[in-house]
Amino acid sequence: MFYTLRFKPELIAEYAGNYEYSVSEIDLAQYAQEIQGRGYLTKANLERVAKWKYPRSAGHISKNSEEYVKAVTSMALQTDNEQLRIESLTLLDGVGLPTASVILHFYHGDRYPILDSRAIWSLSLDDSEKDSFEFWWNYTVICRALATENHTDMRTLDKALWQYSKENQESE
């Protein structure tokens, strides 16, 4: 998968600094250490993630039992298999690949980008296949390399990609 960053890499920090999302991520980030320590999300944690990523579809999370959320997220956060890691999370009601990517982004020890159409656009990628493991994994590899090459963390890169699209995509 080939990509072209739509802005100069030197501007990553600037776009990330301008990042403005309608719902604060502080509520998500403050639980990262706790979740990583115990190795799974509670249903309340999952509800926070869903409300942050897709507020309108967050109600589906209530269909999951506490035990099921624990079992699925425990497996996802502990397995070494990337496909099982991301796809197992989609077994949860109300969780697709984008929401699953938020869980990995904030609560897994490795670096994972958030799968989002805005960020995908900022890399000049075609998002028609974004609901597949192959697309998600290639996107993850691209973002990891881009973050490493530009000496930045994944959260900063993710914010920059999203913000650039917010500021520029509609004008094209």
C-alpha positions as CSV (number, residue, x, y, z in Angstrom):
1,M,0.0,0.0,0.0
2,F,1.5,3.3,-1.1
3,Y,0.7,6.5,0.6
4,T,1.5,10.2,0.2
5,L,1.4,12.5,3.2
6,R,-0.6,15.5,2.1
7,F,1.5,17.9,4.2
8,K,5.2,18.4,5.1
9,P,6.2,16.1,7.9
10,E,7.8,19.1,9.7
11,L,4.2,20.3,10.3
12,I,3.1,17.2,12.3
13,A,3.6,19.0,15.6
14,E,1.8,22.1,14.4
15,Y,-1.3,20.2,13.1
16,A,-1.3,18.1,16.3
17,G,-1.2,21.3,18.3
18,N,-4.2,22.6,16.5
19,Y,-6.1,19.4,17.1
20,E,-9.7,20.0,18.3
21,Y,-12.1,17.2,18.7
22,S,-15.7,17.7,20.0
23,V,-15.3,15.2,22.9
24,S,-12.2,15.3,25.2
25,E,-10.0,12.2,25.1
26,I,-8.8,12.9,28.7
27,D,-11.5,10.6,30.0
28,L,-10.0,7.8,27.9
29,A,-6.3,8.5,28.5
30,Q,-6.6,8.6,32.3
31,Y,-7.5,4.9,32.4
32,A,-4.7,3.7,30.3
33,Q,-2.3,2.6,33.0
34,E,-5.1,1.0,35.0
35,I,-6.4,-1.0,32.0
36,Q,-2.9,-2.0,30.9
37,G,-2.2,-3.2,34.4
38,R,-5.2,-5.4,34.8
39,G,-5.2,-6.5,31.1
40,Y,-8.8,-5.9,30.1
41,L,-11.5,-3.2,29.8
42,T,-14.6,-3.1,31.9
43,K,-18.0,-2.4,30.3
44,A,-17.8,1.2,31.6
45,N,-14.4,1.6,29.9
46,L,-15.8,0.3,26.6
47,E,-18.8,2.7,26.9
48,R,-16.4,5.6,27.2
49,V,-14.5,4.5,24.2
50,A,-17.6,4.1,22.1
51,K,-19.0,7.5,23.2
52,W,-15.7,9.1,22.2
53,K,-15.4,7.5,18.8
54,Y,-19.1,7.2,17.7
55,P,-21.5,8.8,20.2
56,R,-24.6,7.9,18.1
57,S,-23.8,4.1,18.1
58,A,-22.5,3.9,21.6
59,G,-25.8,2.5,22.9
60,H,-25.1,-0.9,21.3
61,I,-22.4,-1.4,23.9
62,S,-25.0,-2.0,26.6
63,K,-25.9,-5.4,24.8
64,N,-22.5,-6.8,25.9
65,S,-22.3,-8.4,29.4
66,E,-19.5,-7.3,31.7
67,E,-18.0,-10.9,31.6
68,Y,-18.0,-10.9,27.8
69,V,-16.3,-7.5,27.6
70,K,-13.7,-8.7,30.0
71,A,-13.1,-11.9,28.1
72,V,-12.9,-10.4,24.7
73,T,-10.7,-7.4,25.6
74,S,-8.4,-9.6,27.7
75,M,-7.8,-11.8,24.8
76,A,-7.3,-8.8,22.4
77,L,-4.8,-7.1,24.7
78,Q,-2.8,-10.2,25.5
79,T,-2.5,-12.1,22.2
80,D,0.5,-11.8,20.0
81,N,-1.6,-12.4,16.8
82,E,-2.4,-9.0,15.2
83,Q,-5.4,-10.3,13.3
84,L,-6.9,-11.9,16.4
85,R,-6.1,-8.8,18.4
86,I,-8.1,-6.4,16.2
87,E,-10.8,-8.7,14.9
88,S,-11.7,-10.2,18.3
89,L,-12.7,-6.8,19.5
90,T,-15.3,-6.6,16.7
91,L,-17.1,-9.5,18.3
92,L,-18.4,-7.0,20.8
93,D,-21.7,-5.3,20.0
94,G,-21.1,-1.8,18.9
95,V,-17.5,-2.3,18.0
96,G,-16.2,-2.1,14.5
97,L,-12.5,-1.8,13.4
98,P,-12.5,2.0,14.0
99,T,-13.6,1.6,17.6
100,A,-11.4,-1.4,18.1
101,S,-8.4,0.7,16.9
102,V,-9.2,3.3,19.6
103,I,-9.0,0.5,22.2
104,L,-5.6,-0.6,20.9
105,H,-4.4,3.1,20.5
106,F,-5.1,4.0,24.1
107,Y,-4.8,0.7,26.0
108,H,-2.3,-1.6,24.3
109,G,1.4,-1.2,25.0
110,D,2.4,-1.2,21.3
111,R,1.8,1.8,19.0
112,Y,-1.5,1.7,17.1
113,P,-3.1,4.5,15.1
114,I,-6.8,5.2,15.2
115,L,-8.5,4.1,12.0
116,D,-10.4,7.1,10.9
117,S,-11.5,8.4,7.4
118,R,-9.9,11.8,8.1
119,A,-6.5,10.4,8.9
120,I,-6.7,8.0,6.0
121,W,-7.4,10.9,3.7
122,S,-4.4,12.8,5.0
123,L,-2.2,9.9,3.8
124,S,-3.9,9.9,0.4
125,L,-5.2,6.4,0.8
126,D,-8.4,4.9,-0.6
127,D,-10.5,4.0,2.4
128,S,-12.9,1.7,0.4
129,E,-11.3,-1.3,2.0
130,K,-10.9,0.2,5.5
131,D,-13.0,-2.5,7.1
132,S,-10.6,-5.3,6.4
133,F,-7.7,-6.6,8.5
134,E,-5.3,-6.2,5.6
135,F,-6.1,-2.5,5.3
136,W,-5.9,-1.9,9.0
137,W,-2.6,-3.7,9.4
138,N,-1.0,-1.9,6.4
139,Y,-2.3,1.4,7.8
140,T,-0.8,0.5,11.2
141,V,2.6,-0.3,9.6
142,I,2.6,3.0,7.6
143,C,1.7,5.1,10.7
144,R,4.4,3.4,12.8
145,A,7.0,4.0,10.2
146,L,5.9,7.6,9.7
147,A,6.0,8.3,13.5
148,T,9.4,6.7,13.8
149,E,10.9,8.6,10.8
150,N,9.6,11.8,12.2
151,H,10.6,11.2,15.8
152,T,7.0,11.5,17.1
153,D,4.6,9.4,19.2
154,M,1.6,7.8,17.7
155,R,-0.9,10.1,19.5
156,T,0.8,13.2,18.0
157,L,0.8,11.7,14.5
158,D,-2.8,10.6,14.8
159,K,-3.9,14.1,15.9
160,A,-2.0,15.7,13.1
161,L,-3.5,13.5,10.4
162,W,-7.0,14.1,11.7
163,Q,-6.6,17.8,12.1
164,Y,-5.0,18.3,8.6
165,S,-8.1,16.7,7.1
166,K,-10.5,18.7,9.2
167,E,-8.8,21.9,8.0
168,N,-8.3,20.9,4.3
169,Q,-10.4,18.0,3.1
170,E,-13.7,19.9,2.4
171,S,-11.8,22.6,0.4
172,E,-10.6,20.1,-2.2
